[in-house]
Amino acid sequence: MTVRKINIFANDDAYSQEIRELLQRKLQQSGFTVPEKFAPDAELIISIGGDGAFLRTLHKYEFPSIPFLGVNTGHLGFFQEIHPDELDEFIFLYKQRRYNIQNLKTVKATVKQGENRYEYQGLNEIVIKGDHATTIHLNISIGNSFIERFSGDGILVCTPAGSTAYNYSLGGSIVDPRLTILQITPIAPMNTTAYRSFTSSVVLPKELAVTVHPEAREESGFMIIADGMEHRHSSIDEVTFGFSQTEVKLMRFEHYDFWTKVKTKFL
């Protein structure tokens, strides 16, 4: 007999833990096994919380190929598909395989620091900023073309899935996740006689990479922030942004529609 495993992870708050225990009982009564620790051979990962809980789980287990389902006990819950009062309906539909899988592209940043190479991945976005809230100066190229000398707090490179997150708060555009484009959005850009920067986001096709060269390696350090996860570097020679080969699988049910969700969450 095949053991059907489902991983469940929840925020630490009392309500999320209560929903976790309830969901675990319901799944076990329906013939599923819920492992105590992450099981790489599970057929589904359920994240209970908000978008932050989902992203932390995604990064902690290094972007597993297992589909995710989000149960929203947080605030915005843009990635989360169901609410706690829909657990029974979820189990019924899941057992009948009445769902779709939404494949979401991820963005990758490759950081060169001397002889070292570091790679970071994000579902929403990857940001380069100065450490200690310092202004940074960047030479930015798109493909083989030098574009601008940037001065400001930093730049954000986001996927369509991440267009409704930090990017949106910076004034970037909302992009339908069925499109395969990268969006570059400046963070507090300055235009002076020495530095000229785009003040709006720029949208690129999937085949074009973005390359960033800090003007001075002796600046006070940099942060590469992938989906809110901070990585500090004392100096950086080059950062290249582009699409990753990894895709994140989200479970969606028949009622899901991206633009309906945008309307209900933002309008």
SERO-4910 file (N, C-alpha, C, O; in steps of 0.05 Angstrom, whole numbers):
BEGIN
 pado doro    nc1    nc2    nc3   cac1   cac2   cac3    cc1    cc2    cc3    oc1    oc2    oc3
  Met    A     17    -24      0      0      0      0     18     25      0     36     27     16
  Thr    A     12     43    -18     28     68    -20     21     87      2     -3     92      8
  Val    A     41     98     15     37    117     36     37    145     24     56    153     10
  Arg    A     15    159     27     12    186     16     19    207     37      4    211     56
  Lys    A     42    220     33     53    239     53     47    267     45     49    275     22
  Ile    A     39    283     65     35    312     61     50    327     83     45    322    107
  Asn    A     69    344     75     83    361     94     66    385    102     53    397     85
  Ile    A     65    391    128     51    415    137     71    432    154     84    422    171
  Phe    A     72    458    147     88    477    162     71    501    169     54    510    152
  Ala    A     74    512    193     57    534    201     73    555    216     93    549    228
  Asn    A     63    579    216     73    600    233     72    592    262     57    574    269
  Asp    A     87    606    279     88    600    307     65    611    323     61    603    346
  Asp    A     49    629    312     27    641    327      6    619    334      4    599    320
  Ala    A     -9    625    355    -28    605    366    -49    596    346    -55    573    344
  Tyr    A    -59    616    330    -81    609    311    -70    591    289    -84    571    282
  Ser    A    -47    597    278    -35    580    257    -30    552    267    -35    532    253
  Gln    A    -20    550    292    -15    524    303    -41    508    308    -42    484    304
  Glu    A    -62    522    316    -88    509    319    -98    498    293   -108    476    292
  Ile    A    -96    514    271   -104    505    245    -87    481    236    -97    463    223
  Arg    A    -61    482    242    -44    460    234    -53    434    247    -55    413    234
  Glu    A    -59    435    273    -68    410    287    -94    400    276    -99    376    273
  Leu    A   -112    419    270   -138    411    258   -135    399    231   -147    378    225
  Leu    A   -119    411    214   -114    401    187   -100    373    188   -107    355    173
  Gln    A    -81    370    206    -68    345    209    -87    322    215    -86    301    204
  Arg    A   -105    327    235   -125    307    242   -143    300    218   -149    277    213
  Lys    A   -152    321    204   -169    316    181   -155    300    159   -167    282    147
  Leu    A   -130    306    154   -115    291    134   -111    262    142   -114    244    126
  Gln    A   -104    258    167    -99    231    176   -125    215    175   -125    191    168
  Gln    A   -148    227    182   -173    213    180   -181    207    151   -196    188    146
  Ser    A   -169    221    132   -174    217    104   -153    198     91   -153    194     67
  Gly    A   -136    187    107   -117    167     97    -89    177     90    -73    162     80
  Phe    A    -83    202     96    -57    214     90    -39    212    115    -48    210    138
  Thr    A    -13    212    110      7    213    132     20    240    132     27    251    112
  Val    A     22    252    156     35    278    160     61    273    175     60    269    199
  Pro    A     84    275    162    110    270    176    116    292    196    106    315    193
  Glu    A    131    285    217    139    305    237    160    324    225    160    348    233
  Lys    A    177    314    207    197    331    195    192    331    164    177    315    154
  Phe    A    207    349    151    204    351    122    210    324    108    231    312    113
  Ala    A    191    315     92    195    290     77    198    297     48    179    306     35
  Pro    A    221    293     36    226    300      8    209    283    -12    206    291    -35
  Asp    A    198    261     -2    181    244    -20    151    250    -16    135    234    -26
  Ala    A    145    272     -2    117    279      1    105    288    -25    120    297    -43
  Glu    A     79    286    -28     65    294    -53     56    323    -52     48    334    -73
  Leu    A     56    335    -28     46    363    -25     58    375      0     63    362     20
  Ile    A     63    402     -2     71    418     21     49    438     27     41    453      9
  Ile    A     40    438     51     19    458     59     32    478     78     44    471     98
  Ser    A     30    504     71     41    525     87     18    541    100      1    552     86
  Ile    A     18    542    126     -3    556    141      8    582    152     27    582    168
  Gly    A     -3    605    144      7    631    152      1    651    130    -20    649    117
  Gly    A     19    670    126     16    689    104     36    683     83     48    662     82
  Asp    A     40    703     65     60    700     44     88    696     55    104    682     43
  Gly    A     94    710     77    120    707     89    126    679     98    148    669     94
  Ala    A    107    666    110    110    638    119    115    620     95    132    602     96
  Phe    A    100    624     73    104    609     49    132    612     38    146    593     31
  Leu    A    142    637     36    168    643     25    190    632     42    210    621     32
  Arg    A    187    633     69    207    622     87    209    592     84    231    581     83
  Thr    A    187    579     81    187    550     77    200    543     50    215    524     49
  Leu    A    194    558     30    205    554      3    236    556      4    250    539     -7
  His    A    246    576     18    275    579     19    288    559     38    310    549     32
  Lys    A    275    553     60    287    534     79    292    507     67    312    494     72
  Tyr    A    274    498     49    276    472     37    286    474      8    282    456     -8
  Glu    A    298    497      1    313    501    -23    296    495    -49    304    480    -66
  Phe    A    273    507    -49    256    507    -73    250    479    -83    258    471   -105
  Pro    A    237    463    -66    231    435    -74    212    434    -98    197    453   -103
  Ser    A    213    412   -112    195    409   -135    167    400   -127    150    397   -145
  Ile    A    162    396   -102    136    387    -92    116    411    -94    124    433    -87
  Pro    A     92    407   -102     72    428   -103     66    439    -75     67    425    -55
  Phe    A     59    465    -74     52    479    -49     23    486    -49     11    492    -70
  Leu    A     11    485    -25    -15    496    -21    -13    515      3     -2    508     23
  Gly    A    -24    539      0    -23    558     22    -50    561     36    -71    564     23
  Val    A    -50    560     63    -74    566     79    -69    593     92    -50    596    108
  Asn    A    -86    612     87    -81    639     96    -91    645    124   -115    646    129
  Thr    A    -72    648    142    -78    658    169    -64    684    174    -63    694    197
  Gly    A    -53    696    152    -38    721    155    -55    745    145    -79    746    150
  His    A    -41    764    132    -54    789    124    -61    788     94    -84    781     87
  Leu    A    -42    793     77    -48    795     49    -54    768     37    -75    764     24
  Gly    A    -36    749     40    -40    722     31    -44    719      1    -63    706     -8
  Phe    A    -27    732    -15    -30    732    -44    -24    704    -55    -38    696    -74
  Phe    A     -5    690    -44      2    663    -54    -17    642    -42    -20    621    -53
  Gln    A    -29    649    -19    -45    629     -5    -71    624    -20    -84    643    -29
  Glu    A    -79    599    -22   -102    592    -39   -128    589    -24   -150    595    -34
  Ile    A   -127    580      2   -152    575     16   -151    588     44   -130    596     53
  His    A   -174    590     56   -177    600     83   -182    577    102   -190    555     93
  Pro    A   -178    581    128   -181    559    147   -209    546    147   -211    522    155
  Asp    A   -230    560    139   -256    548    139   -261    531    114   -284    521    110
  Glu    A   -241    528     97   -244    512     72   -228    486     73   -223    474     52
  Leu    A   -220    477     96   -203    453     98   -217    428     87   -206    412     72
  Asp    A   -242    424     95   -257    401     86   -261    401     55   -258    381     42
  Glu    A   -267    425     45   -271    427     16   -245    421      1   -245    407    -19
  Phe    A   -222    431     13   -196    425      1   -191    395     -1   -183    385    -22
  Ile    A   -195    381     21   -189    352     22   -207    337      2   -198    319    -12
  Phe    A   -232    345      0   -251    333    -19   -241    337    -48   -240    318    -63
  Leu    A   -234    362    -55   -226    368    -82   -199    355    -88   -194    346   -110
  Tyr    A   -181    355    -68   -154    344    -72   -156    314    -78   -143    304    -96
  Lys    A   -173    300    -63   -175    271    -68   -187    265    -95   -182    243   -106
  Gln    A   -203    283   -105   -215    279   -132   -197    291   -154   -205    290   -177
  Arg    A   -174    301   -146   -156    314   -165   -168    337   -181   -162    341   -205
  Arg    A   -185    351   -168   -198    374   -181   -183    400   -174   -192    416   -159
  Tyr    A   -160    402   -186   -143    426   -181   -124    428   -205   -122    411   -222
  Asn    A   -111    451   -206    -91    457   -227    -65    464   -213    -65    472   -189
  Ile    A    -43    461   -227    -17    469   -217     -8    494   -232     -6    493   -257
  Gln    A     -2    515   -218      8    540   -230     39    539   -226     49    539   -204
  Asn    A     53    540   -249     82    540   -249     92    568   -250     87    583   -269
  Leu    A    107    576   -229    117    604   -227    147    604   -231    162    589   -219
  Lys    A    156    623   -248    184    626   -254    198    639   -229    186    653   -214
  Thr    A    224    633   -227    240    645   -206    263    661   -218    271    656   -241
  Val    A    273    681   -203    296    697   -212    321    689   -197    320    681   -174
  Lys    A    344    691   -211    369    683   -199    389    706   -201    390    721   -221
  Ala    A    405    709   -180    427    728   -181    453    714   -176    456    698   -157
  Thr    A    472    719   -194    499    707   -191    518    730   -183    522    749   -198
  Val    A    530    727   -160    547    748   -149    576    739   -152    584    717   -143
  Lys    A    592    756   -164    621    751   -166    636    769   -146    632    793   -146
  Gln    A    652    756   -130    668    771   -110    696    759   -110    701    738    -97
  Gly    A    714    771   -125    740    760   -129    738    733   -143    726    731   -165
  Glu    A    750    712   -132    749    685   -144    724    670   -135    719    648   -144
  Asn    A    707    682   -118    684    668   -108    659    674   -124    656    696   -135
  Arg    A    641    655   -125    615    658   -138    593    650   -118    595    629   -104
  Tyr    A    572    666   -117    550    660    -99    524    662   -116    522    680   -133
  Glu    A    506    644   -111    481    645   -126    457    647   -106    457    633    -86
  Tyr    A    439    664   -113    414    668    -97    390    666   -115    391    673   -139
  Gln    A    368    657   -103    344    652   -119    320    664   -105    319    664    -80
  Gly    A    301    674   -120    278    686   -108    253    680   -125    254    679   -149
  Leu    A    231    677   -111    205    674   -126    194    701   -132    184    706   -154
  Asn    A    195    719   -112    185    747   -116    206    764   -130    201    774   -152
  Glu    A    228    769   -116    247    788   -125    274    783   -112    277    770    -92
  Ile    A    295    796   -125    321    798   -113    329    828   -114    326    841   -135
  Val    A    339    838    -92    346    866    -90    376    868    -84    387    852    -69
  Ile    A    389    888    -95    416    896    -87    414    924    -75    404    942    -87
  Lys    A    424    926    -50    424    951    -35    450    955    -21    466    936    -18
  Gly    A    455    979    -13    479    984      4    473    975     32    451    978     42
  Asp    A    494    964     45    491    957     73    490    983     90    500   1003     82
  His    A    477    981    113    475   1004    132    460   1028    119    466   1051    125
  Ala    A    442   1022    101    425   1043     88    441   1064     74    433   1088     74
  Thr    A    463   1056     62    480   1076     47    471   1077     18    461   1058      7
  Thr    A    476   1100      6    471   1103    -23    492   1087    -38    516   1087    -31
  Ile    A    484   1074    -60    503   1059    -76    503   1070   -104    483   1082   -113
  His    A    525   1065   -118    528   1074   -145    534   1050   -163    553   1035   -158
  Leu    A    517   1046   -183    518   1021   -199    519   1028   -229    505   1046   -238
  Asn    A    536   1013   -243    535   1014   -272    518    990   -281    524    967   -275
  Ile    A    496    996   -296    477    976   -303    476    971   -333    474    990   -348
  Ser    A    478    946   -340    477    938   -369    454    918   -372    447    903   -355
  Ile    A    441    920   -396    420    901   -404    430    887   -429    435    900   -449
  Gly    A    432    861   -428    444    846   -450    473    856   -453    488    856   -434
  Asn    A    480    864   -477    507    874   -483    508    904   -483    529    916   -490
  Ser    A    487    917   -475    485    947   -476    487    959   -449    472    953   -431
  Phe    A    506    978   -446    507    994   -421    484   1013   -421    478   1026   -441
  Ile    A    470   1015   -399    445   1030   -398    448   1056   -381    442   1078   -390
  Glu    A    458   1053   -356    458   1077   -339    478   1075   -316    486   1053   -308
  Arg    A    485   1098   -306    499   1101   -280    478   1108   -259    467   1129   -259
  Phe    A    474   1088   -242    452   1091   -222    463   1101   -195    485   1092   -186
  Ser    A    448   1119   -183    454   1127   -156    428   1127   -140    408   1138   -149
  Gly    A    428   1114   -117    404   1112   -101    406   1090    -80    428   1082    -73
  Asp    A    383   1081    -70    383   1060    -50    389   1033    -61    399   1015    -47
  Gly    A    382   1028    -87    387   1002    -98    368    997   -121    353   1014   -129
  Ile    A    369    972   -131    350    964   -152    337    937   -144    349    921   -129
  Leu    A    313    933   -154    298    908   -150    294    895   -177    286    908   -196
  Val    A    298    869   -178    292    853   -202    272    832   -194    277    815   -178
  Cys    A    248    834   -207    226    816   -198    215    800   -221    217    807   -244
  Thr    A    202    778   -213    187    761   -231    159    772   -234    151    789   -218
  Pro    A    143    761   -252    115    769   -253    101    762   -227     84    777   -217
  Ala    A    107    739   -215     95    731   -189    101    751   -167     84    756   -150
  Gly    A    125    763   -169    133    783   -148    125    811   -155    130    830   -139
  Ser    A    111    816   -177    105    843   -185     85    856   -166     83    880   -165
  Thr    A     69    840   -151     50    850   -132     61    853   -104     46    860    -86
  Ala    A     87    848   -101     99    850    -74    114    876    -71    103    897    -76
  Tyr    A    140    875    -63    156    898    -58    156    916    -83    155    941    -81
  Asn    A    158    904   -106    157    919   -131    134    938   -133    137    961   -142
  Tyr    A    110    928   -125     86    944   -127     88    968   -108     79    990   -115
  Ser    A     99    964    -85    101    986    -66    121   1008    -75    120   1030    -66
  Leu    A    139   1000    -93    158   1019   -104    147   1033   -129    161   1050   -141
  Gly    A    123   1027   -137    111   1039   -160    115   1023   -186    109   1033   -207
  Gly    A    124    998   -183    127    981   -206    100    971   -216     80    975   -203
  Ser    A    100    959   -239     76    950   -252     68    922   -243     85    905   -237
  Ile    A     41    917   -242     31    890   -237     32    875   -263     22    885   -284
  Val    A     43    851   -263     47    835   -287     33    808   -284     36    795   -263
  Asp    A     18    800   -303      4    774   -303     26    752   -303     44    753   -319
  Pro    A     24    733   -284     45    712   -282     46    693   -305     64    677   -307
  Arg    A     27    695   -324     29    678   -348     49    690   -368     56    676   -387
  Leu    A     59    714   -363     80    726   -380    107    718   -368    110    714   -344
  Thr    A    127    717   -386    154    710   -377    172    734   -382    186    736   -402
  Ile    A    171    752   -363    187    777   -365    200    783   -338    190    774   -317
  Leu    A    222    797   -338    234    808   -314    229    838   -313    227    851   -334
  Gln    A    225    848   -289    220    877   -285    242    888   -267    248    877   -245
  Ile    A    255    910   -276    275    923   -260    263    949   -249    254    966   -264
  Thr    A    263    952   -223    251    975   -210    271    989   -193    282    977   -175
  Pro    A    276   1015   -197    295   1030   -180    284   1035   -153    259   1038   -149
  Ile    A    301   1036   -133    294   1043   -106    306   1070    -99    331   1072    -96
  Ala    A    289   1090    -96    298   1117    -90    321   1127   -108    342   1134    -98
  Pro    A    316   1128   -134    337   1137   -152    342   1167   -151    323   1182   -145
  Met    A    367   1175   -155    374   1203   -156    383   1211   -184    398   1196   -196
  Asn    A    374   1233   -194    384   1243   -219    400   1269   -214    389   1289   -205
  Thr    A    425   1268   -221    443   1291   -217    459   1295   -243    454   1281   -263
  Thr    A    477   1314   -243    494   1318   -266    512   1294   -271    522   1290   -293
  Ala    A    518   1279   -250    536   1256   -252    522   1230   -257    532   1213   -271
  Tyr    A    498   1227   -246    483   1202   -248    455   1207   -261    441   1225   -252
  Arg    A    449   1191   -281    423   1193   -293    410   1165   -292    420   1146   -303
  Ser    A    387   1164   -279    374   1138   -275    345   1138   -285    332   1159   -284
  Phe    A    335   1115   -294    307   1112   -299    292   1116   -273    301   1106   -252
  Thr    A    270   1129   -274    254   1133   -249    229   1115   -249    214   1116   -229
  Ser    A    226   1099   -269    204   1080   -270    216   1052   -276    239   1050   -282
  Ser    A    199   1032   -273    209   1005   -277    213   1000   -307    202   1013   -324
  Val    A    230    980   -313    237    972   -340    230    942   -343    237    927   -325
  Val    A    217    935   -364    208    907   -368    225    894   -391    229    906   -412
  Leu    A    235    870   -385    253    856   -404    243    829   -412    230    816   -395
  Pro    A    248    819   -436    242    792   -443    260    772   -429    281    780   -419
  Lys    A    253    747   -430    267    726   -414    296    722   -423    312    714   -406
  Glu    A    302    728   -448    329    721   -458    350    743   -450    374    738   -454
  Leu    A    341    765   -439    360    787   -432    367    786   -403    349    785   -386
  Ala    A    393    786   -397    402    787   -369    409    816   -362    414    833   -379
  Val    A    409    821   -336    416    848   -325    442    844   -310    445    827   -293
  Thr    A    462    861   -317    488    859   -304    493    886   -289    490    907   -300
  Val    A    502    883   -264    507    906   -247    536    906   -238    546    886   -227
  His    A    550    928   -242    578    931   -232    578    955   -212    574    978   -221
  Pro    A    582    950   -186    586    972   -168    610    989   -177    630    979   -185
  Glu    A    607   1016   -174    628   1033   -183    653   1031   -166    675   1034   -176
  Ala    A    650   1025   -140    673   1024   -122    670   1000   -104    651    998    -90
  Arg    A    690    983   -104    690    959    -87    693    966    -58    686    950    -40
  Glu    A    704    990    -53    709    998    -25    685   1010    -11    687   1020     11
  Glu    A    661   1010    -24    637   1020    -11    632   1004     14    645    983     18
  Ser    A    614   1013     31    611   1001     58    596    974     58    584    967     79
  Gly    A    597    960     36    584    934     36    558    934     22    546    955     17
  Phe    A    548    910     15    524    907      0    506    886     12    516    868     26
  Met    A    480    888      7    462    867     14    448    857    -11    439    873    -28
  Ile    A    448    831    -14    431    818    -34    408    806    -19    412    789     -2
  Ile    A    384    814    -26    360    806    -11    341    791    -30    330    802    -48
  Ala    A    339    765    -24    322    748    -40    296    741    -25    297    727     -5
  Asp    A    274    752    -34    248    747    -20    250    754     10    237    741     26
  Gly    A    264    776     16    267    784     44    289    771     59    294    779     82
  Met    A    303    752     47    325    738     61    351    753     54    359    755     31
  Glu    A    364    763     75    387    781     71    413    766     70    418    747     86
  His    A    431    774     51    457    762     48    477    785     45    474    801     26
  Arg    A    496    788     63    514    810     63    541    804     50    551    782     53
  His    A    551    823     35    577    821     22    593    846     28    583    868     26
  Ser    A    618    842     35    635    865     41    642    880     15    646    905     16
  Ser    A    644    866     -7    649    878    -33    637    860    -54    633    836    -50
  Ile    A    632    872    -78    621    857   -100    634    868   -126    637    892   -129
  Asp    A    642    849   -143    653    857   -169    630    859   -190    630    878   -206
  Glu    A    612    840   -189    591    839   -209    567    823   -199    571    804   -185
  Val    A    543    831   -207    519    815   -202    504    812   -229    499    832   -243
  Thr    A    497    788   -236    481    783   -260    454    771   -252    452    752   -237
  Phe    A    433    784   -262    405    775   -256    393    762   -281    397    772   -303
  Gly    A    379    741   -277    364    728   -299    345    707   -289    344    703   -264
  Phe    A    330    695   -306    312    674   -298    328    649   -289    348    642   -301
  Ser    A    318    636   -269    328    610   -260    313    588   -275    291    593   -285
  Gln    A    325    564   -276    311    541   -287    290    530   -268    273    515   -277
  Thr    A    291    538   -243    273    527   -223    246    540   -225    243    565   -229
  Glu    A    225    524   -223    198    534   -222    185    526   -196    190    504   -185
  Val    A    168    543   -185    153    536   -161    124    528   -169    111    542   -185
  Lys    A    115    506   -158     89    495   -165     69    503   -143     72    495   -120
  Leu    A     48    518   -150     27    525   -132      1    511   -140     -6    511   -163
  Met    A    -12    500   -120    -38    487   -125    -60    509   -126    -62    525   -108
  Arg    A    -76    508   -147    -98    526   -151   -123    510   -157   -122    489   -170
  Phe    A   -146    520   -146   -171    506   -151   -188    521   -173   -179    541   -183
  Glu    A   -211    510   -179   -226    519   -202   -233    548   -201   -236    561   -222
  His    A   -236    559   -177   -245    587   -175   -222    607   -178   -227    631   -179
  Tyr    A   -197    598   -179   -175    616   -179   -173    633   -205   -175    622   -227
  Asp    A   -170    658   -202   -165    676   -225   -146    699   -215   -152    712   -195
  Phe    A   -124    702   -228   -104    722   -219   -115    750   -216   -111    763   -196
  Trp    A   -130    759   -236   -139    787   -235   -162    791   -215   -165    813   -204
  Thr    A   -177    770   -210   -197    772   -188   -182    774   -161   -191    790   -144
  Lys    A   -160    759   -158   -145    761   -133   -133    789   -131   -133    800   -109
  Val    A   -122    800   -152   -111    827   -151   -132    847   -142   -127    864   -125
  Lys    A   -156    844   -153   -178    863   -146   -185    860   -116   -188    880   -102
  Thr    A   -188    835   -107   -197    832    -79   -175    840    -59   -182    848    -37
  Lys    A   -150    838    -67   -128    844    -48   -120    874    -48   -111    884    -28
  Phe    A   -124    887    -71   -114    914    -73   -134    936    -78   -128    960    -74
  Leu    A   -159    929    -86   -178    950    -92   -202    949    -73   -220    965    -75
***
